[in-house]
Structures are given as C-alpha cells and as structure tokens.
Amino acid sequence: MFIARYGEQGTMTDLSPHAPGHKPGDTASHTRLLLGIIAGLVIVIAVVGVLTFTMSVSTDTAGVSLPYQTHYSVSLPDGNAVTIGSSRIAVMAYNDSVITDVDGNREQLSVGQTRVIIPRHATISIFGIPVYTADFQLTLQYLGTSGSLDNFDLTVASSQKIPSFLLDRLIPSSVKATQA
C-alpha cells in the first residue's frame, strides 16, 4: 500500500496542488499571447486602412454653400505646374502680373486680383467606404513675385470643416504653403 505525501508525484494518488500538465505561470503566457494576437490584428487593420485610404476629387457639385474658409500664403514655382485638389495650376510671371493656367484655362492677374477656380467635390474613403465628403472651392489672389516664386493668398472655402491633415493632402509638398 502506498501512502502519498502532500505534493509528492508519481504515486497512485497524486495530491499535487496543480493539475497534471499545468505549470505555474501559464495564465500569464496565455494573456501575453492573446494581447500579441490583438496587437497584431490592430496593426494589420491599421496598415490595410492606410493602404486603402483614397481621396477622389471631381467637378460634380450641387451648388451648396461654402461657409468654412481656410487661408494659406502659398508660393508657386514660376513656370512649373502643380496640382492642388485636382486642379493643375501653372503660373508664369509677366511684367508686373502673372499668367495663371488652371486646367488649360489661362487668365492674367495683376497684383491684388483674384481668380476663382470652379468648385470641386471631394470624397475620402477607407476600406472602400466613404467616410467624408465635402464641396470646396479655391480662390487665388496674386500678391507679387519674389525670385522664381509667385506668391498668392489661397482661400479654401468648403461646405464642411476640413481637417488639417486633409487640407495638407490637397496642397502638394512642392508648394511652399503656410496657413495664414
């Protein structure tokens, strides 16, 4: 007959305080594993969200009011085209004025004159689902030329308040812009 002592294993009656095959600390390792899986899923979803982030801009507007305005001081490179929103804008200084070419339509501006660019509609989508839509309109006021840069006051009027990170996406990095 076997007499087992408390905690002694390998006897006919195992009175171990832990179940067979269970090691102390296993709960902590399961928790770490679960947290690692959750963190991995969050990272994968975030990466897919960034990769599926799209902004489309079209000329389809419904004539809504544009009560929100943001002003920028911008310097456009003389003679080089840039894209702001979906408008291709090229400027060329000429005497004391500037010739602006917006999507193939040319107009000459003197210092202080403005040019209104036709309204646009922007849709932001993530995972293919539209999460933000707004109508907006750009207005350029010519301020003069300095070196190889033509300076403008750019006003972005919109139907909804546009978050700053989206406004930054409208204006390319090649354009020297500061919010006024």
VEXDREN-2710 file (C-alpha; in Angstrom, 1 decimal):
% VEXDREN-2710
k/r/px/py/pz
1/MET/0.0/0.0/0.0
2/PHE/1.3/3.4/-0.9
3/ILE/1.0/6.4/1.3
4/ALA/1.4/9.6/-0.5
5/ARG/2.7/12.8/1.0
6/TYR/1.3/16.2/0.0
7/GLY/2.8/17.4/-3.2
8/GLU/4.6/14.1/-4.0
9/GLN/4.2/12.9/-7.5
10/GLY/4.4/9.5/-9.1
11/THR/2.3/7.8/-6.5
12/MET/-1.0/6.1/-7.0
13/THR/-2.8/9.1/-5.6
14/ASP/-1.4/12.4/-6.8
15/LEU/-2.1/15.2/-4.4
16/SER/-0.3/17.9/-6.4
17/PRO/-1.7/21.4/-5.9
18/HIS/-1.6/21.8/-9.7
19/ALA/-3.5/19.8/-12.3
20/PRO/-1.3/17.4/-14.4
21/GLY/0.5/19.2/-17.2
22/HIS/-0.2/22.6/-15.8
23/LYS/2.8/24.7/-15.0
24/PRO/2.8/27.8/-12.8
25/GLY/2.8/31.0/-14.9
26/ASP/0.8/29.5/-17.9
27/THR/-2.0/32.0/-17.4
28/ALA/0.4/34.9/-17.9
29/SER/1.8/33.4/-21.1
30/HIS/-1.8/32.9/-22.4
31/THR/-2.6/36.5/-21.6
32/ARG/0.6/37.7/-23.4
33/LEU/-0.3/35.5/-26.4
34/LEU/-3.8/36.9/-26.5
35/LEU/-2.5/40.5/-26.3
36/GLY/0.1/39.8/-29.0
37/ILE/-2.7/38.5/-31.3
38/ILE/-4.9/41.5/-30.6
39/ALA/-2.0/43.9/-31.2
40/GLY/-1.1/42.1/-34.5
41/LEU/-4.7/42.4/-35.7
42/VAL/-4.8/46.1/-34.8
43/ILE/-1.5/46.7/-36.8
44/VAL/-2.8/44.7/-39.8
45/ILE/-6.1/46.6/-39.8
46/ALA/-4.3/50.0/-39.5
47/VAL/-1.9/49.1/-42.4
48/VAL/-4.8/48.0/-44.6
49/GLY/-6.6/51.2/-43.7
50/VAL/-3.7/53.3/-44.7
51/LEU/-3.3/51.4/-47.9
52/THR/-7.0/51.7/-48.8
53/PHE/-7.1/55.4/-47.9
54/THR/-8.2/57.2/-51.1
55/MET/-9.3/60.8/-51.9
56/SER/-11.1/61.4/-55.1
57/VAL/-11.9/64.9/-56.3
58/SER/-14.5/65.6/-59.1
59/THR/-16.3/68.7/-60.5
60/ASP/-19.7/67.2/-59.5
61/THR/-21.0/69.8/-57.1
62/ALA/-24.6/70.5/-56.1
63/GLY/-24.2/74.3/-55.6
64/VAL/-24.2/74.1/-51.8
65/SER/-23.0/77.0/-49.7
66/LEU/-19.3/77.1/-48.7
67/PRO/-19.3/78.7/-45.2
68/TYR/-15.9/77.4/-43.9
69/GLN/-12.7/79.1/-45.1
70/THR/-9.1/78.4/-44.6
71/HIS/-6.4/80.8/-45.8
72/TYR/-2.9/79.9/-46.9
73/SER/0.0/82.0/-48.1
74/VAL/1.4/80.0/-51.0
75/SER/4.4/80.4/-53.2
76/LEU/4.0/78.6/-56.6
77/PRO/7.1/77.8/-58.6
78/ASP/7.2/80.1/-61.7
79/GLY/6.8/78.1/-64.9
80/ASN/6.1/74.8/-63.2
81/ALA/2.7/73.1/-62.9
82/VAL/1.4/71.8/-59.6
83/THR/-1.8/70.0/-58.7
84/ILE/-3.9/71.5/-55.9
85/GLY/-7.0/69.4/-55.2
86/SER/-7.5/68.0/-58.7
87/SER/-6.7/71.3/-60.5
88/ARG/-3.5/71.6/-62.5
89/ILE/-2.2/75.1/-61.9
90/ALA/0.8/76.7/-63.7
91/VAL/1.8/80.3/-63.2
92/MET/4.2/82.5/-65.1
93/ALA/5.3/86.0/-64.1
94/TYR/4.9/88.5/-66.9
95/ASN/5.9/92.2/-66.3
96/ASP/4.1/93.2/-63.1
97/SER/1.4/90.5/-63.5
98/VAL/1.1/86.7/-63.6
99/ILE/-0.5/84.4/-66.2
100/THR/-2.3/81.6/-64.4
101/ASP/-3.2/78.4/-66.2
102/VAL/-5.8/76.4/-64.4
103/ASP/-6.7/73.1/-66.1
104/GLY/-5.9/74.7/-69.5
105/ASN/-7.8/78.0/-68.9
106/ARG/-5.5/81.0/-68.9
107/GLU/-6.0/84.2/-67.1
108/GLN/-3.7/87.2/-66.4
109/LEU/-3.8/88.7/-62.9
110/SER/-2.3/91.9/-61.6
111/VAL/-1.2/92.3/-58.0
112/GLY/-4.3/92.2/-55.8
113/GLN/-6.6/90.5/-58.4
114/THR/-8.2/87.1/-57.6
115/ARG/-9.1/84.1/-59.6
116/VAL/-11.8/81.7/-58.5
117/ILE/-11.3/78.1/-59.5
118/ILE/-14.5/76.1/-60.2
119/PRO/-15.9/74.2/-57.2
120/ARG/-15.0/70.6/-56.6
121/HIS/-16.4/67.7/-54.7
122/ALA/-14.0/65.6/-52.5
123/THR/-14.7/62.1/-51.2
124/ILE/-12.4/60.4/-48.7
125/SER/-12.7/56.6/-48.5
126/ILE/-11.2/54.0/-46.2
127/PHE/-11.6/50.3/-47.0
128/GLY/-13.7/51.5/-50.0
129/ILE/-16.3/53.1/-47.7
130/PRO/-16.8/56.9/-48.0
131/VAL/-16.1/58.4/-44.6
132/TYR/-16.0/62.1/-45.5
133/THR/-17.5/64.2/-48.4
134/ALA/-17.3/67.9/-48.9
135/ASP/-17.6/70.5/-51.7
136/PHE/-14.8/73.0/-51.9
137/GLN/-13.6/76.0/-54.0
138/LEU/-10.2/77.5/-54.3
139/THR/-9.6/81.2/-54.8
140/LEU/-6.1/82.6/-55.7
141/GLN/-5.2/86.3/-55.0
142/TYR/-2.0/87.4/-56.6
143/LEU/0.4/89.1/-54.2
144/GLY/3.5/89.5/-56.4
145/THR/6.7/87.7/-57.4
146/SER/9.8/87.0/-55.4
147/GLY/12.7/85.4/-57.2
148/SER/11.4/82.3/-59.0
149/LEU/8.3/82.1/-56.9
150/ASP/4.9/83.7/-57.5
151/ASN/3.1/84.5/-54.2
152/PHE/-0.6/84.1/-53.7
153/ASP/-3.2/84.1/-50.9
154/LEU/-5.1/80.8/-51.3
155/THR/-8.5/80.6/-49.8
156/VAL/-10.1/77.1/-49.5
157/ALA/-13.9/77.5/-49.0
158/SER/-15.7/74.3/-48.1
159/SER/-19.2/73.0/-47.3
160/GLN/-17.8/71.3/-44.2
161/LYS/-14.9/71.9/-41.9
162/ILE/-11.9/70.1/-43.5
163/PRO/-9.5/68.6/-41.0
164/SER/-6.0/70.0/-41.3
165/PHE/-4.4/66.7/-42.4
166/LEU/-6.8/66.6/-45.4
167/LEU/-6.0/70.2/-46.3
168/ASP/-2.3/69.3/-46.2
169/ARG/-3.1/66.5/-48.7
170/LEU/-4.8/68.9/-51.0
171/ILE/-1.7/71.1/-51.2
172/PRO/1.4/69.2/-52.6
173/SER/4.7/69.3/-50.8
174/SER/6.3/71.1/-53.8
175/VAL/4.2/74.2/-53.0
176/LYS/5.5/76.4/-50.2
177/ALA/2.4/76.9/-48.1
178/THR/1.8/78.3/-44.6
179/GLN/-1.6/78.7/-43.0
180/ALA/-2.5/82.4/-42.6
END
